[in-house]
Amino acid sequence: MKTRRDFIKISALGTAGIAVAASSFSYAKGSGLFTKDARQSLDDSDLQRTPTYCEVCFWKCAGWTYTNSTKEIVKILGNDEDPHCNGRLCPRGTGGVGMYNDKDRLKTPLIRVRKEDGKSTFREASWDEAFDFIATNLKKVGAEFGPESIALFNHGSSGHHMGHLLQAFGSTNIVAPSYAQCRGPREVGFTSTFGVGVGSPEPTDIRDTKCMVLIGSHIGENMHNGQVQEMSMAIDNGATIITIDPRFSTAASKSKFWLPIKPATDMALLLAWIHVIINEELYDKKYVEKYTYGFDLLKKHVENMTPEWAYGITTIKPDVIRKTAREMGNASPSVIVHPGRHATWYGDDTQRSRAIAILNALLGSWGRRGGFYFKEALHVPHYPTPAYPKPKWSWREAMNGKYPLAG
């Protein structure tokens, strides 16, 4: 395999993506989001409804799959009782019918083979052949190097099943690369500040907020379904939206303040906001006194980090920095400085996330209505399995104590 283009040709992912888009959103032909059968049966009386959830993104909205008498999926709708979607799926979720029916969707295992010209391609294989191929090679590697030499890079719910397989084989070297590429620095920053990470989806009470600050968070473009809906509600209720983004994003177009910051200078803006909020006594004094320590150290640290200092770094004018800081302070504690999602940017990402967390702490929004809520969950027991074999070593031991905060 020589190029990325060769991989796309081999896997048919390129044409699959085009086909999904065409099948899901062909409004010009008048087909809408449903198949012909679904449009003729919108009363659902002759359709079988089956609970499901969408995993096109991590939001995992609950929904209903509707099938006809021949077991064909004809439409997918959101579940009214799911707070992640409130009965409304985003275009990705409703496009699930097209994804399922796409002619390029993989339906059989593929085994890579090398042709006479040296290029790679895939051939179809039966499930029995594929499983034998996988088992034979896993056993071969395990026998020669030990099962710990096998690592799993996973993502999504299906990754849990693969993780079960790997642990049963004798390895605990399991990682989700998306964590480090996306929200890992944020989780470390918030854990260092509050003792717990943000988690997924973020527990932000956007519906009840009076002020929301979006710094590197593109709500309205990122398909985070529940948050998009709640942001619309917050705007209707008169909430102030402050967007920090070099470009005029969708969120910026709905904002009272748009701060077109110079890229890679977010830390300076955050520290200047902290300076203003402390020195103008806009912080939640009772909250800070009851729940925090190190306030005097923080005050000293930002003593010289004035809006004028930040202006020379960020290109955001001092009066704008002060106005936006006062908007946050006046809305406290019903204020959210959104932690963002894809938080891996410039190399100072964990410290930038810590600054966001500290700013939220000063405003008293952690655990408050209109700020960050504490999630509740039902714990479902795992399916019982035999005890996993104990690995001889893990990746943490191989690192000899380095990276103790690595998730």
C-alpha positions as semicolon CSV with decimal commas, in nm:
position;residue;x (nm);y (nm);z (nm)
1;M;0,000;0,000;0,000
2;K;0,175;0,317;-0,118
3;T;-0,060;0,607;-0,073
4;R;-0,364;0,718;0,117
5;R;-0,547;0,730;-0,216
6;D;-0,473;0,360;-0,269
7;F;-0,618;0,285;0,074
8;I;-0,936;0,479;-0,005
9;K;-0,971;0,292;-0,334
10;I;-0,918;-0,044;-0,166
11;S;-1,156;0,016;0,124
12;A;-1,422;0,193;-0,085
13;L;-1,454;0,447;0,196
14;G;-1,437;0,734;-0,047
15;T;-1,740;0,625;-0,248
16;A;-1,919;0,518;0,070
17;G;-1,901;0,868;0,209
18;I;-2,039;1,015;-0,113
19;A;-2,314;0,757;-0,126
20;V;-2,417;0,824;0,234
21;A;-2,445;1,194;0,166
22;A;-2,643;1,140;-0,150
23;S;-2,879;0,883;-0,003
24;S;-2,940;1,076;0,318
25;F;-2,991;1,428;0,193
26;S;-3,133;1,412;-0,160
27;Y;-3,386;1,691;-0,107
28;A;-3,360;1,802;-0,467
29;K;-3,525;1,480;-0,576
30;G;-3,800;1,524;-0,319
31;S;-3,709;1,214;-0,123
32;G;-3,637;1,386;0,209
33;L;-3,486;1,177;0,486
34;F;-3,723;0,878;0,464
35;T;-3,756;0,600;0,207
36;K;-4,066;0,573;-0,006
37;D;-4,216;0,309;0,224
38;A;-4,164;0,533;0,527
39;R;-4,330;0,835;0,368
40;Q;-4,631;0,620;0,286
41;S;-4,644;0,491;0,644
42;L;-4,585;0,795;0,859
43;D;-4,854;0,680;1,104
44;D;-4,621;0,388;1,193
45;S;-4,916;0,150;1,233
46;D;-4,773;-0,109;0,996
47;L;-4,409;-0,069;1,101
48;Q;-4,215;-0,260;1,366
49;R;-4,042;-0,027;1,615
50;T;-3,715;-0,138;1,776
51;P;-3,511;0,060;2,031
52;T;-3,159;0,156;1,927
53;Y;-2,902;0,428;1,973
54;C;-2,688;0,619;1,727
55;E;-2,310;0,593;1,737
56;V;-2,220;0,807;1,440
57;C;-2,073;1,032;1,709
58;F;-2,004;0,993;2,082
59;W;-2,333;1,161;2,180
60;K;-2,506;0,821;2,147
61;C;-2,860;0,957;2,109
62;A;-3,133;0,701;2,178
63;G;-3,376;0,635;1,897
64;W;-3,622;0,404;1,732
65;T;-3,561;0,200;1,420
66;Y;-3,871;0,136;1,208
67;T;-3,880;-0,171;0,986
68;N;-4,145;-0,288;0,739
69;S;-4,289;-0,636;0,687
70;T;-3,976;-0,748;0,499
71;K;-3,750;-0,629;0,785
72;E;-3,611;-0,337;0,585
73;I;-3,518;-0,027;0,782
74;V;-3,730;0,256;0,649
75;K;-3,668;0,532;0,902
76;I;-3,492;0,619;1,227
77;L;-3,634;0,867;1,478
78;G;-3,513;1,003;1,811
79;N;-3,646;0,886;2,146
80;D;-3,855;1,151;2,325
81;E;-3,735;1,029;2,666
82;D;-3,364;1,070;2,588
83;P;-3,224;1,400;2,723
84;H;-2,939;1,379;2,473
85;C;-3,173;1,429;2,178
86;N;-3,522;1,510;2,311
87;G;-3,672;1,302;2,033
88;R;-3,477;1,479;1,756
89;L;-3,176;1,325;1,586
90;C;-2,926;1,537;1,398
91;P;-2,874;1,487;1,020
92;R;-2,614;1,220;1,091
93;G;-2,860;1,015;1,293
94;T;-3,150;1,047;1,051
95;G;-2,904;0,961;0,775
96;G;-2,859;0,619;0,931
97;V;-3,106;0,468;0,685
98;G;-2,880;0,567;0,397
99;M;-2,572;0,440;0,577
100;Y;-2,734;0,102;0,645
101;N;-2,856;0,062;0,287
102;D;-2,543;0,198;0,120
103;K;-2,420;-0,035;-0,151
104;D;-2,059;0,013;-0,036
105;R;-2,120;-0,077;0,329
106;L;-1,898;-0,367;0,430
107;K;-2,107;-0,678;0,488
108;T;-1,845;-0,953;0,476
109;P;-1,492;-0,985;0,617
110;L;-1,209;-0,874;0,389
111;I;-0,855;-1,014;0,389
112;R;-0,575;-0,810;0,240
113;V;-0,374;-0,975;-0,035
114;R;-0,082;-0,852;-0,241
115;K;-0,111;-0,866;-0,619
116;E;0,168;-0,957;-0,862
117;D;0,244;-0,589;-0,926
118;G;0,309;-0,540;-0,554
119;K;-0,005;-0,341;-0,482
120;S;-0,252;-0,446;-0,215
121;T;-0,617;-0,522;-0,247
122;F;-0,885;-0,696;-0,041
123;R;-1,071;-1,015;-0,114
124;E;-1,395;-1,127;0,048
125;A;-1,375;-1,407;0,302
126;S;-1,622;-1,611;0,503
127;W;-1,657;-1,545;0,875
128;D;-1,507;-1,885;0,955
129;E;-1,200;-1,812;0,740
130;A;-1,162;-1,466;0,889
131;F;-1,186;-1,586;1,250
132;D;-0,940;-1,871;1,182
133;F;-0,699;-1,622;1,025
134;I;-0,721;-1,387;1,326
135;A;-0,694;-1,666;1,586
136;T;-0,397;-1,830;1,414
137;N;-0,198;-1,507;1,397
138;L;-0,288;-1,397;1,750
139;K;-0,169;-1,730;1,887
140;K;0,149;-1,707;1,680
141;V;0,238;-1,362;1,811
142;G;0,137;-1,456;2,165
143;A;0,354;-1,768;2,163
144;E;0,660;-1,586;2,029
145;F;0,642;-1,253;2,211
146;G;0,377;-1,300;2,481
147;P;0,016;-1,179;2,470
148;E;0,124;-0,848;2,631
149;S;0,297;-0,758;2,304
150;I;-0,043;-0,707;2,142
151;A;-0,207;-0,366;2,186
152;L;-0,556;-0,252;2,099
153;F;-0,638;0,091;1,956
154;N;-1,012;0,122;1,995
155;H;-1,300;0,367;1,990
156;G;-1,673;0,357;2,057
157;S;-1,892;0,092;2,214
158;S;-1,763;-0,185;1,990
159;G;-1,420;-0,121;2,137
160;H;-1,540;-0,258;2,471
161;H;-1,601;-0,597;2,309
162;M;-1,256;-0,592;2,151
163;G;-1,113;-0,495;2,490
164;H;-1,282;-0,797;2,647
165;L;-1,118;-1,014;2,381
166;L;-0,772;-0,869;2,443
167;Q;-0,795;-0,904;2,823
168;A;-0,915;-1,261;2,786
169;F;-0,610;-1,320;2,566
170;G;-0,379;-1,181;2,837
171;S;-0,305;-0,819;2,751
172;T;-0,422;-0,497;2,915
173;N;-0,246;-0,269;2,666
174;I;-0,562;-0,098;2,548
175;V;-0,580;0,264;2,439
176;A;-0,815;0,500;2,259
177;P;-0,594;0,734;2,052
178;S;-0,890;0,968;2,011
179;Y;-0,864;1,047;2,384
180;A;-0,518;1,202;2,351
181;Q;-0,607;1,363;2,019
182;C;-0,932;1,513;2,146
183;R;-1,024;1,561;2,512
184;G;-0,736;1,408;2,708
185;P;-0,568;1,738;2,806
186;R;-0,904;1,876;2,913
187;E;-0,971;1,581;3,142
188;V;-0,630;1,612;3,306
189;G;-0,675;1,989;3,348
190;F;-1,017;1,958;3,510
191;T;-0,912;1,661;3,724
192;S;-0,616;1,865;3,851
193;T;-0,857;2,145;3,944
194;F;-1,179;1,977;4,060
195;G;-1,059;1,624;4,132
196;V;-1,276;1,483;3,853
197;G;-1,281;1,514;3,476
198;V;-1,554;1,661;3,257
199;G;-1,654;1,332;3,096
200;S;-1,860;1,279;2,784
201;P;-2,096;1,437;2,698
202;E;-2,008;1,747;2,898
203;P;-2,244;1,808;3,198
204;T;-2,321;2,167;3,103
205;D;-2,658;2,314;3,202
206;I;-2,678;2,530;2,891
207;R;-3,058;2,546;2,902
208;D;-3,052;2,742;3,230
209;T;-2,734;2,944;3,181
210;K;-2,729;3,323;3,177
211;C;-2,390;3,349;3,011
212;M;-2,191;3,096;2,807
213;V;-1,835;3,141;2,686
214;L;-1,727;2,934;2,387
215;I;-1,349;2,924;2,357
216;G;-1,261;2,668;2,094
217;S;-1,605;2,510;2,097
218;H;-1,805;2,514;1,775
219;I;-2,156;2,441;1,898
220;G;-2,388;2,453;1,600
221;E;-2,128;2,301;1,370
222;N;-2,014;2,000;1,571
223;M;-2,348;1,812;1,580
224;H;-2,344;1,784;1,961
225;N;-2,717;1,736;1,951
226;G;-2,832;1,814;2,306
227;Q;-2,604;2,114;2,342
228;V;-2,713;2,260;2,007
229;Q;-3,077;2,240;2,116
230;E;-3,005;2,385;2,460
231;M;-2,801;2,671;2,317
232;S;-3,099;2,768;2,100
233;M;-3,317;2,764;2,412
234;A;-3,063;2,972;2,606
235;I;-3,049;3,234;2,331
236;D;-3,430;3,251;2,324
237;N;-3,420;3,304;2,702
238;G;-3,183;3,599;2,665
239;A;-2,854;3,436;2,763
240;T;-2,532;3,614;2,669
241;I;-2,309;3,416;2,432
242;I;-1,941;3,507;2,412
243;T;-1,746;3,335;2,134
244;I;-1,369;3,338;2,108
245;D;-1,267;3,222;1,763
246;P;-1,035;3,358;1,493
247;R;-1,310;3,298;1,238
248;F;-1,670;3,416;1,233
249;S;-1,827;3,081;1,317
250;T;-2,193;2,983;1,338
251;A;-2,179;3,031;1,715
252;A;-2,013;3,371;1,668
253;S;-2,304;3,481;1,451
254;K;-2,539;3,414;1,744
255;S;-2,320;3,585;2,003
256;K;-2,338;3,917;2,184
257;F;-1,957;3,925;2,180
258;W;-1,728;3,780;1,914
259;L;-1,359;3,797;2,001
260;P;-1,148;3,716;1,690
261;I;-0,843;3,616;1,890
262;K;-0,496;3,563;1,748
263;P;-0,444;3,185;1,726
264;A;-0,246;3,018;2,006
265;T;-0,300;3,304;2,255
266;D;-0,605;3,177;2,445
267;M;-0,407;3,133;2,767
268;A;-0,330;3,504;2,786
269;L;-0,699;3,593;2,747
270;L;-0,801;3,346;3,018
271;L;-0,543;3,480;3,261
272;A;-0,650;3,839;3,190
273;W;-1,013;3,744;3,258
274;I;-0,905;3,587;3,587
275;H;-0,715;3,908;3,670
276;V;-1,024;4,125;3,610
277;I;-1,263;3,894;3,795
278;I;-1,036;3,882;4,101
279;N;-0,937;4,249;4,111
280;E;-1,291;4,378;4,045
281;E;-1,421;4,125;4,300
282;L;-1,658;3,967;4,052
283;Y;-1,588;3,616;4,181
284;D;-1,820;3,416;4,406
285;K;-1,656;3,493;4,742
286;K;-1,855;3,246;4,954
287;Y;-1,803;2,965;4,703
288;V;-1,430;3,031;4,673
289;E;-1,387;3,049;5,050
290;K;-1,580;2,726;5,110
291;Y;-1,453;2,504;4,827
292;T;-1,109;2,623;4,717
293;Y;-0,754;2,674;4,833
294;G;-0,465;2,868;4,681
295;F;-0,666;3,182;4,602
296;D;-0,392;3,418;4,725
297;L;-0,135;3,236;4,513
298;L;-0,360;3,269;4,209
299;K;-0,417;3,639;4,276
300;K;-0,043;3,698;4,296
301;H;0,019;3,490;3,984
302;V;-0,212;3,704;3,766
303;E;-0,121;4,034;3,932
304;N;0,048;4,174;3,621
305;M;-0,166;3,990;3,364
306;T;-0,385;4,287;3,288
307;P;-0,612;4,330;2,983
308;E;-0,350;4,571;2,848
309;W;-0,086;4,297;2,881
310;A;-0,317;4,047;2,706
311;Y;-0,399;4,297;2,428
312;G;-0,041;4,286;2,305
313;I;-0,060;3,907;2,283
314;T;-0,418;3,832;2,178
315;T;-0,511;4,146;1,975
316;I;-0,832;4,167;2,184
317;K;-0,881;4,523;2,310
318;P;-0,865;4,579;2,687
319;D;-1,215;4,724;2,711
320;V;-1,358;4,414;2,539
321;I;-1,171;4,188;2,782
322;R;-1,315;4,382;3,077
323;K;-1,670;4,392;2,935
324;T;-1,679;4,017;2,873
325;A;-1,530;3,944;3,218
326;R;-1,804;4,158;3,375
327;E;-2,071;3,973;3,175
328;M;-1,947;3,649;3,330
329;G;-1,925;3,796;3,678
330;N;-2,273;3,945;3,662
331;A;-2,419;3,609;3,550
332;S;-2,242;3,408;3,822
333;P;-2,305;3,131;3,918
334;S;-2,526;3,060;3,615
335;V;-2,234;3,089;3,378
336;I;-2,044;2,834;3,170
337;V;-1,694;2,876;3,034
338;H;-1,731;2,578;2,805
339;P;-1,446;2,326;2,836
340;G;-1,459;2,249;2,464
341;R;-1,412;1,912;2,305
342;H;-1,119;1,889;2,067
343;A;-0,875;2,041;2,314
344;T;-0,543;1,932;2,160
345;W;-0,403;2,240;1,990
346;Y;-0,073;2,407;2,070
347;G;0,114;2,207;2,333
348;D;-0,009;2,410;2,633
349;D;-0,344;2,235;2,621
350;T;-0,358;2,092;2,973
351;Q;-0,264;2,425;3,129
352;R;-0,516;2,608;2,912
353;S;-0,785;2,366;3,028
354;R;-0,675;2,425;3,388
355;A;-0,721;2,799;3,333
356;I;-1,074;2,734;3,202
357;A;-1,148;2,515;3,505
358;I;-1,010;2,776;3,747
359;L;-1,220;3,047;3,582
360;N;-1,532;2,835;3,630
361;A;-1,435;2,778;3,993
362;L;-1,398;3,152;4,056
363;L;-1,744;3,207;3,909
364;G;-1,891;2,932;4,129
365;S;-2,042;2,745;3,835
366;W;-1,921;2,393;3,918
367;G;-2,220;2,202;4,055
368;R;-2,462;2,496;4,014
369;R;-2,777;2,548;3,805
370;G;-2,691;2,717;3,479
371;G;-2,332;2,599;3,518
372;F;-2,205;2,241;3,546
373;Y;-2,434;1,977;3,690
374;F;-2,331;1,656;3,866
375;K;-2,435;1,360;3,656
376;E;-2,636;1,067;3,783
377;A;-2,613;0,721;3,634
378;L;-2,753;0,373;3,669
379;H;-2,489;0,104;3,700
380;V;-2,561;-0,204;3,493
381;P;-2,362;-0,514;3,597
382;H;-2,117;-0,655;3,346
383;Y;-2,193;-0,989;3,188
384;P;-2,018;-1,251;3,406
385;T;-1,695;-1,386;3,260
386;P;-1,412;-1,608;3,387
387;A;-1,122;-1,425;3,551
388;Y;-0,881;-1,271;3,303
389;P;-0,525;-1,408;3,299
390;K;-0,280;-1,179;3,477
391;P;-0,041;-1,011;3,230
392;K;0,330;-1,025;3,303
393;W;0,365;-0,653;3,224
394;S;0,162;-0,353;3,115
395;W;0,239;-0,034;2,928
396;R;0,256;0,161;3,257
397;E;0,534;-0,064;3,384
398;A;0,713;-0,031;3,053
399;M;0,714;0,348;3,101
400;N;0,902;0,312;3,434
401;G;0,678;0,556;3,619
402;K;0,666;0,823;3,350
403;Y;0,338;0,996;3,264
404;P;0,148;0,917;3,587
405;L;-0,148;1,130;3,471
406;A;-0,181;0,951;3,139
407;G;-0,538;0,819;3,105
